[in-house]
């Protein structure tokens, strides 16, 4: 059991470090997961892994600005809703995205993303760096997090985000491991 959990944690870490460049990256994790959940409250079997897939996030509002050509110093605060595959509202996001750096070798903009996600009656905190230029170009980006409440307190997680062609709508996947 410990070897399986260690292997899954290693896969999660490698996926995060390599970045998510499409649905296939998380498929590796999902293939080893004991279950895939959308509207089901997170619970894990003895492997300790939960995958919440096929989620849709819609921006409700916010303030500040990140332009289509982001610049260091731009900041955006936002409020979003998360829906499962059936269209049921299962969570909310309160976040901050701040452009902090222009990478010299390719001029990509790097942002710090900090989010409080309330999902299925639980609270998670995600924070980390994202390549916002790649995100705006359609790449999957991910940010690590931790469970803050209830039965997921202390669980590690990764939240993957993919902007869709529909304005203000993203595909989202959340992987949790105790």
C-alpha positions in Angstrom: 0.0 0.0 0.0 2.8 2.5 0.9 4.6 1.7 -2.4 1.5 2.5 -4.4 0.9 5.8 -2.5 4.6 6.7 -3.0 4.4 6.0 -6.7 1.2 8.1 -7.1 2.8 11.0 -5.1 5.9 10.8 -7.3 3.7 10.8 -10.5 1.7 13.8 -9.1 5.0 15.7 -8.3 6.5 14.9 -11.7 3.3 16.0 -13.5 3.3 19.3 -11.5 7.0 19.9 -12.2 6.7 19.1 -15.9 3.6 21.2 -16.2 0.3 20.0 -17.7 0.4 20.3 -21.5 -2.9 18.6 -22.1 -5.4 16.1 -20.9 -3.0 13.2 -21.3 -0.8 14.5 -18.4 -3.4 13.9 -15.8 -4.7 10.8 -17.5 -1.5 9.1 -16.2 -2.6 9.9 -12.7 -6.3 9.2 -13.3 -5.5 5.8 -14.8 -3.9 4.7 -11.4 -6.7 6.4 -9.4 -9.1 4.2 -7.5 -12.0 6.4 -8.7 -12.9 9.5 -10.6 -15.3 11.9 -8.9 -17.2 14.9 -9.9 -20.3 15.5 -7.7 -19.3 13.0 -5.1 -17.6 14.4 -2.0 -13.9 13.5 -1.9 -13.2 10.2 -0.3 -10.3 8.0 -1.0 -9.8 4.3 -0.7 -6.6 2.8 0.8 -4.4 4.5 -2.0 -5.5 7.9 -0.7 -6.0 9.4 -4.2 -9.1 11.3 -5.4 -9.4 12.8 -8.9 -12.1 15.4 -9.5 -12.3 15.7 -13.3 -14.5 17.2 -16.0 -15.1 20.4 -13.9 -16.0 23.7 -15.5 -15.1 27.0 -13.9 -17.0 30.2 -14.8 -15.8 33.7 -13.9 -18.5 35.7 -12.0 -16.6 38.9 -11.5 -13.7 40.6 -9.9 -11.5 43.7 -10.2 -8.1 44.7 -11.5 -6.8 43.8 -14.9 -4.7 41.2 -16.7 -4.6 42.3 -20.3 -4.3 39.9 -23.3 -0.6 41.0 -23.4 0.2 40.8 -19.6 2.8 43.0 -18.0 4.6 42.7 -14.7 2.6 44.5 -12.0 -0.8 43.7 -13.3 -3.1 42.1 -10.8 -6.6 40.6 -11.0 -8.9 39.5 -8.2 -11.7 37.2 -9.2 -14.7 35.2 -8.0 -15.6 32.0 -9.9 -18.0 29.1 -9.7 -17.1 25.5 -10.3 -19.6 23.1 -11.9 -19.4 19.3 -12.3 -20.0 17.5 -15.6 -23.8 17.4 -15.0 -23.8 21.2 -14.6 -24.4 21.2 -10.9 -22.7 24.0 -8.9 -20.2 22.3 -6.5 -17.9 25.1 -5.5 -16.5 28.6 -5.6 -13.1 30.2 -6.1 -11.8 33.5 -4.7 -8.5 34.2 -6.2 -5.7 36.6 -7.0 -3.5 36.5 -10.1 -0.5 38.8 -10.1 2.1 39.1 -13.0 5.5 39.1 -11.3 8.1 38.3 -13.9 9.0 38.3 -17.6 11.1 35.3 -18.4 14.1 36.6 -20.4 14.6 33.6 -22.7 11.1 33.6 -24.2 9.4 36.8 -22.8 6.7 34.6 -21.2 4.9 36.3 -18.3 5.0 34.4 -14.9 2.2 35.0 -12.5 1.6 34.1 -8.8 -1.8 32.5 -8.5 -3.4 32.3 -5.0 -6.9 30.8 -4.6 -9.2 29.7 -1.9 -11.4 27.0 -3.3 -14.6 25.9 -1.5 -15.6 22.6 -3.0 -18.3 20.2 -1.9 -18.3 21.6 1.6 -14.6 21.7 2.0 -11.9 24.4 1.7 -8.6 24.2 -0.1 -5.8 26.7 -0.6 -3.8 26.7 -3.9 -0.8 28.9 -4.5 2.1 28.9 -6.9 3.7 30.2 -10.1 2.0 29.9 -13.5 3.2 30.7 -17.0 0.3 33.0 -17.9 1.5 33.4 -21.5 1.2 29.6 -22.0 -2.2 29.6 -20.2 -3.5 32.4 -22.5 -2.2 30.3 -25.5 -4.3 27.3 -24.4 -1.9 25.3 -22.3 -2.9 23.5 -19.1 -1.3 25.2 -16.0 -1.3 23.8 -12.5 -0.8 25.0 -9.0 -0.2 23.0 -5.8 -2.5 23.2 -2.8 -3.6 21.8 0.5 -6.8 20.9 2.2 -7.7 23.3 5.0 -10.9 21.8 6.5 -12.7 18.7 7.5 -11.8 15.3 6.2 -9.3 16.7 3.7 -7.4 18.8 6.3 -3.7 18.5 5.3 -4.3 16.6 2.1 -2.0 17.7 -0.8 -3.5 18.7 -4.1 -2.9 19.9 -7.6 -5.4 22.2 -9.4 -5.0 22.2 -13.2 -6.6 24.9 -15.3 -7.2 25.1 -19.0 -8.8 28.2 -20.6 -11.4 27.3 -23.2 -12.4 29.1 -26.3 -15.5 30.3 -24.5 -14.6 33.6 -22.7 -14.4 33.4 -18.9 -14.8 29.6 -18.9 -12.1 27.1 -18.0 -11.8 23.3 -17.7 -10.5 22.3 -14.3 -9.1 19.1 -12.7 -8.3 18.7 -9.1 -6.2 15.8 -7.8 -6.1 15.2 -4.0 -3.9 12.8 -2.0 -3.9 12.3 1.7 
